Amino acid sequence: MESKQNEQANTANEAVNAVIKQAAEAVNSLINMDDRQIAKILNDTADRLLAEKDNVLKANREDLARMDTADPKYDRLKLTSERIDGIAGDMKQVALLPSPLGKTLSEATRPNGMVINKVTVPFGVIGVIYEARPNVTFDVFSLCIKSGNVCLLKGGSDADSSNRILVGIIRNVLEDHGVNPNICTLLPPGHDATQILLQAVDYVDLVIPRGSCGLIDFVRRQSRIPVIETGAGICHTYFDRFGDKEKGREIVFNAKTRRVSVCNALDCLVIHRERLVDLPYICGKLSERQVIIYADQPAFNALTGHYPESFLQQATEDSFGTEFLDYKMSIRTVDSLDEALKHIARHSSKHSECIISESEEALVKFEQHVDAACVYANVSTAFTDGAQFGFGAEIGISTQKMHARGPMALPELTTYKYIIKGNGQIRS
């Protein structure tokens, strides 16, 4: 029995390796595609998605039926008619964007007449590992084909029905256009396929994980292929001594409650002690969404009698530095901007941080000292999103500092090479 199981496992692994190799061989089919053809494919794919909306929603319901509605990933997994419209709209927006390829980053002529050009080119094959986020399927495909890259998609079992129908739509459109459908390939949902992908050094050029801290840590530890991390979003908003309480109330409510399951949602409100008197007003709307607040002692005292008792709890040390992905947030009281900066530096995931203040001096200091991919001044962190930045879509939000940082879109999916031209020069 054990021997037969090993044989079956080896056969399955060989099949995954074969699929990865076929995807790598499809790279050349992208080289001669012009921007007009790519735009036509993206627009046709968006139209096909809208035409197949009922079937997509049916497949998504199959996935949702297997997940607990209380799971924070449930909202990420869920597709609606409006969300599908948004996905299609993002794809059409990417179709309108200029190509990131073939751009001259620098040009220099050497004393011997040799001309050196630094030019943007695709990575080649990009593997994206993601969990219960079927929208990522279309975001990755649209950005990869626009930047001349093959995409290897490794979705989770939670979203397998959704991912399979979405990739089926993409591949059908590619075949209709006479394009090798292997430029968009979905790997099996099991863990074995993840391990094989992370070891495929001869075929895959870059891996991007999108999901939980556990997933990202696993990929970073196991991959033999370069990784761009799209880290967890532990996001803070600091309400300064000179903050406007009207702005603060709306920003905090939006950043916390717009979509609690996404990485740009607010996790911790840091407030200057002199503004505790305004805390009940700033947090007032949160009770409408039944947000549970974990408040330190000064904030707890300020909110007692003004915020529903059933949603107000005293904070512990674990309340800070936590990505809640739920209708929960913590509050920390500080005596100064410097203390706020120290708290954020200690607990930040370097994703998105915000200050609410009318003091130009405070704004400048916050912007200079906070080490994060996105630093906001009087703006909700909910805007950390490729589409909101005008990128059309995003392949992830990088919290690294090498090559890519913040929302990653077309420019971040390119690398470069040097083109050197001459007229017979030789080196002495």
C-alpha positions in Angstrom: 0.0 0.0 0.0 2.8 2.4 1.0 4.7 1.6 -2.2 1.6 2.4 -4.3 1.0 5.7 -2.5 4.6 6.7 -3.1 4.3 5.8 -6.8 1.1 7.9 -7.1 2.8 10.8 -5.3 5.8 10.6 -7.7 3.5 10.6 -10.7 1.7 13.6 -9.4 4.9 15.5 -8.8 6.2 14.7 -12.3 2.9 16.1 -13.7 3.5 19.4 -11.7 7.0 19.6 -13.0 5.9 19.1 -16.5 3.3 21.8 -16.2 5.9 24.2 -14.8 8.3 23.4 -17.7 5.5 24.0 -20.3 4.9 27.4 -18.7 8.6 28.3 -18.9 8.6 27.3 -22.6 5.7 29.7 -23.3 7.9 32.7 -22.5 8.9 33.1 -26.1 5.3 33.4 -27.2 5.1 36.7 -25.4 8.1 38.3 -27.0 6.5 39.3 -30.2 3.1 40.4 -28.8 2.5 44.1 -29.3 0.6 46.3 -26.9 -2.5 46.4 -29.1 -2.9 42.7 -29.1 -2.4 42.5 -25.3 -5.0 45.2 -24.8 -7.5 43.3 -27.0 -6.8 40.1 -25.0 -7.3 41.9 -21.7 -10.6 43.6 -22.8 -11.9 40.4 -24.2 -11.1 38.5 -21.0 -12.9 41.2 -19.0 -15.9 40.9 -21.2 -15.9 37.1 -21.0 -15.7 37.4 -17.2 -18.8 39.5 -17.1 -20.6 37.2 -19.5 -19.7 34.2 -17.3 -20.6 36.0 -14.1 -23.3 33.6 -13.0 -21.1 30.6 -13.4 -18.3 32.3 -11.6 -20.5 33.2 -8.7 -21.8 29.6 -8.6 -18.2 28.2 -8.4 -17.4 30.8 -5.7 -20.4 29.7 -3.6 -19.0 26.2 -3.7 -15.8 27.5 -2.1 -17.7 29.7 0.4 -19.8 26.7 1.5 -16.6 25.0 2.8 -15.5 28.0 4.9 -16.7 29.2 8.2 -18.4 32.6 7.8 -16.5 33.8 10.9 -13.2 33.1 9.3 -11.4 36.5 8.4 -10.6 35.0 5.0 -14.3 34.6 4.2 -14.7 38.2 3.0 -11.5 37.9 0.9 -12.8 34.7 -0.7 -16.3 36.1 -1.4 -17.1 37.3 -4.9 -20.2 39.4 -5.6 -21.6 40.8 -8.8 -20.2 44.2 -7.8 -16.7 42.8 -7.1 -16.7 41.0 -10.4 -17.6 44.3 -12.1 -14.6 45.8 -10.3 -12.2 43.1 -11.3 -13.3 43.5 -15.0 -12.9 47.2 -14.7 -9.4 46.9 -13.3 -8.4 44.7 -16.2 -9.7 47.2 -18.7 -7.8 49.9 -16.9 -4.6 47.9 -17.2 -5.2 47.5 -20.9 -5.1 51.3 -21.2 -1.8 51.7 -19.4 1.4 52.2 -21.4 3.7 49.2 -21.7 6.5 49.1 -19.1 8.8 47.3 -21.5 11.6 48.6 -23.7 12.0 51.9 -21.7 15.5 53.3 -21.7 16.4 53.9 -18.1 19.8 55.4 -18.9 22.1 55.9 -21.9 25.8 56.6 -21.9 28.4 56.9 -24.7 31.9 55.8 -23.6 35.1 57.6 -24.8 35.7 54.8 -27.4 32.3 55.4 -29.0 30.6 52.4 -27.4 26.9 53.2 -26.5 25.4 51.6 -23.4 21.6 51.5 -22.9 19.9 50.3 -19.8 16.4 48.9 -21.0 13.4 47.4 -19.1 12.6 43.8 -19.8 10.3 41.1 -18.3 11.4 38.8 -15.5 10.2 35.8 -17.5 8.2 33.4 -15.3 6.6 34.7 -12.1 5.1 32.3 -9.6 2.4 33.8 -7.3 1.3 31.8 -4.3 -1.9 33.1 -2.7 -4.7 32.0 -0.4 -8.4 32.7 -0.5 -8.2 35.6 -2.9 -9.8 34.7 -6.3 -9.5 38.4 -7.4 -5.7 37.9 -7.4 -6.1 35.5 -10.3 -7.1 38.3 -12.7 -4.9 40.9 -11.2 -1.8 38.7 -11.7 -2.7 37.7 -15.2 -3.4 41.2 -16.4 -0.3 42.7 -14.9 1.9 39.8 -16.1 0.8 39.7 -19.7 1.1 43.5 -19.9 4.6 43.3 -18.6 5.6 40.3 -20.8 5.7 37.7 -18.1 4.3 34.2 -17.8 2.3 33.7 -14.6 2.3 30.5 -12.6 -0.6 30.7 -10.2 -0.6 28.6 -7.0 -3.9 29.2 -5.3 -5.1 27.6 -2.1 -7.6 24.8 -1.7 -10.1 27.3 -0.1 -10.6 29.0 -3.5 -10.0 26.1 -5.9 -13.4 26.1 -7.6 -13.2 29.9 -8.1 -9.6 29.8 -9.4 -10.2 27.0 -11.8 -13.2 28.7 -13.5 -11.4 32.0 -13.7 -8.2 30.5 -15.2 -10.4 28.6 -17.6 -11.9 31.8 -18.8 -8.4 33.3 -19.3 -7.1 30.3 -21.2 -10.1 30.1 -23.4 -9.6 33.7 -24.5 -5.9 33.1 -25.1 -6.7 30.2 -27.3 -9.3 32.3 -29.2 -6.5 34.7 -29.9 -4.0 32.0 -31.0 -1.8 32.6 -28.0 -0.2 29.8 -26.0 -2.6 29.3 -23.0 0.4 28.2 -20.8 1.3 31.8 -20.3 -1.3 31.6 -17.5 -1.1 28.3 -15.7 -2.8 27.2 -12.5 -1.0 24.6 -10.4 -2.8 22.1 -8.2 -3.9 23.4 -4.8 -2.0 21.0 -2.6 1.2 21.7 -0.6 3.3 19.5 -2.7 2.8 21.8 -5.7 4.0 24.7 -3.6 7.2 22.8 -2.7 7.9 21.9 -6.3 7.3 25.5 -7.4 9.7 26.9 -4.8 12.5 24.5 -6.0 12.0 25.1 -9.8 15.2 27.2 -10.2 15.6 26.2 -13.9 12.1 27.4 -14.9 10.9 30.2 -12.5 12.5 33.6 -12.1 10.6 35.2 -9.3 8.1 34.1 -6.5 5.6 36.4 -4.9 3.6 35.1 -1.9 0.3 36.8 -1.0 -1.4 35.8 2.2 -0.8 35.3 5.9 2.4 35.7 7.8 2.7 32.0 8.0 2.6 31.6 4.2 5.1 34.4 3.7 7.5 33.0 6.3 7.2 29.6 4.8 8.0 30.8 1.2 10.9 32.9 2.4 12.4 29.9 4.3 11.8 27.3 1.6 12.3 29.0 -1.7 15.4 28.6 -3.8 14.0 31.3 -6.1 14.2 35.1 -5.4 11.2 36.2 -3.4 9.4 39.5 -3.1 7.5 39.6 0.2 4.1 41.1 0.4 4.0 41.3 4.2 1.2 41.5 6.7 -0.3 44.9 7.2 -0.2 46.0 10.9 -1.4 49.6 10.3 -1.4 52.5 12.8 -3.0 55.9 12.8 -1.6 58.5 15.2 -4.0 61.2 16.3 -1.7 64.1 17.2 -2.1 66.8 19.8 -2.9 69.1 16.9 -5.3 66.7 15.1 -8.6 67.7 13.7 -11.3 65.6 15.4 -13.7 65.7 12.4 -11.0 64.4 10.1 -9.9 61.9 12.7 -13.4 60.5 13.2 -13.9 59.8 9.5 -10.4 58.5 8.8 -10.4 56.1 11.7 -13.9 54.8 10.8 -13.0 54.3 7.1 -9.6 52.8 7.8 -11.0 50.3 10.3 -14.4 49.3 8.8 -14.2 49.7 5.0 -13.0 46.1 4.6 -11.6 44.6 7.8 -10.1 41.5 6.0 -7.6 43.4 3.9 -4.0 44.3 4.8 -4.5 48.1 4.7 -7.2 48.1 7.5 -6.4 50.0 10.7 -5.2 47.9 13.6 -4.1 50.4 16.2 -5.1 54.0 17.0 -2.3 55.9 18.8 -3.6 59.0 20.5 -1.9 61.9 22.2 -2.9 62.1 25.9 -4.1 65.7 25.6 -6.7 64.5 23.1 -8.3 61.8 25.2 -11.2 64.1 25.8 -12.0 63.7 22.1 -11.6 59.9 22.0 -15.3 59.1 22.5 -16.2 61.3 19.5 -13.4 59.9 17.3 -14.4 56.3 18.1 -18.2 57.0 18.2 -19.0 55.6 14.7 -17.1 52.4 15.3 -19.9 51.1 17.5 -22.2 51.1 14.5 -20.1 48.3 13.1 -19.7 46.6 16.5 -15.9 47.2 16.5 -14.3 45.7 19.6 -11.7 48.1 21.1 -8.8 46.9 23.2 -7.8 50.1 25.0 -4.9 50.8 27.3 -5.9 52.2 30.7 -6.1 55.9 29.9 -8.1 55.2 26.7 -10.3 52.7 28.5 -11.1 55.3 31.2 -11.9 57.9 28.5 -14.2 55.6 26.7 -16.0 54.1 29.7 -19.6 55.2 29.7 -19.3 56.6 26.1 -18.7 53.4 24.1 -20.8 50.2 24.4 -19.5 48.2 27.4 -19.8 44.9 25.5 -17.3 46.1 22.8 -14.8 47.7 25.1 -12.0 45.7 26.6 -8.7 46.4 28.4 -5.7 46.0 26.2 -2.9 43.5 26.9 0.6 43.5 25.4 -0.7 41.1 22.7 -3.2 43.8 21.6 -0.4 45.7 20.0 1.5 44.5 16.9 -1.5 42.3 15.9 -3.1 42.3 12.4 -6.7 41.7 13.4 -8.4 41.2 10.0 -11.6 41.6 11.9 -13.8 44.3 13.5 -11.2 44.8 16.3 -8.6 47.4 17.0 -6.4 48.5 19.8 -5.7 52.0 21.3 -2.5 53.2 22.7 -2.1 56.5 24.6 1.2 58.5 24.3 2.6 61.7 25.7 4.3 62.9 22.6 4.9 62.5 18.9 8.3 60.9 19.8 6.6 58.3 21.9 4.1 57.6 19.1 7.0 57.1 16.7 8.7 54.6 19.1 5.5 52.7 19.5 4.9 52.5 15.7 8.6 51.5 15.1 8.3 48.7 17.6 5.0 47.2 16.2 4.9 48.2 12.5 5.1 45.7 9.7 6.3 48.6 7.5 3.1 48.5 5.4 1.0 51.7 5.9 1.1 54.3 8.7 -0.9 57.5 9.2 -0.8 60.7 11.1 -3.7 63.1 11.7 -2.4 66.5 12.5 -2.7 70.2 11.5 0.9 70.8 12.5 3.2 71.0 9.6 6.2 70.4 11.9 4.5 67.2 13.2 3.6 66.0 9.6 7.1 66.5 8.3 8.7 64.7 11.3 6.3 61.8 11.0 6.9 61.5 7.3 10.7 61.5 7.8 10.9 59.1 10.7 8.3 56.5 10.0 9.8 53.5 8.1 7.0 52.1 6.0 6.1 51.6 2.4 3.2 54.1 2.6 3.1 57.0 5.0 -0.1 59.0 5.1 -0.8 62.5 6.4 -4.6 63.1 7.1 -5.6 60.3 4.7 -7.1 56.8 5.4 -4.7 53.9 5.0 -7.4 52.2 3.0 -5.9 53.8 -0.1 -2.9 51.5 -0.1 -4.0 49.7 -3.2 -2.6 49.6 -6.7 -5.8 50.6 -8.4 -6.2 53.6 -6.0 -2.6 54.7 -6.8 -3.5 54.7 -10.5 -1.7 51.5 -11.3 -4.8 49.7 -12.7 -4.3 46.7 -10.4 -1.6 45.3 -8.1 0.2 42.1 -7.8 0.8 42.7 -4.1 2.1 45.2 -1.6 5.7 44.8 -0.8 7.1 45.7 2.6 10.6 45.1 1.5 13.1 47.7 0.3 14.9 45.9 -2.5 13.6 46.5 -6.0 9.9 47.0 -5.1 8.2 48.7 -2.2 4.5 49.4 -1.6 1.8 48.5 -4.2 3.5 46.6 -7.0 2.2 46.9 -10.6 3.7 47.0 -14.0 7.1 48.7 -13.3 7.8 46.3 -10.5 7.3 43.3 -12.8 10.2 44.3 -15.0 13.9 44.1 -14.6 16.5 45.5 -17.0 19.4 44.5 -19.2 22.2 46.5 -20.8 22.3 46.8 -24.6 25.8 47.7 -25.8 26.3 48.9 -29.4 29.5 49.8 -31.2 31.4 49.6 -34.4 34.1 47.0 -33.9 35.6 48.2 -30.6 37.9 45.8 -28.8 39.4 46.0 -25.4 43.1 46.3 -25.0 
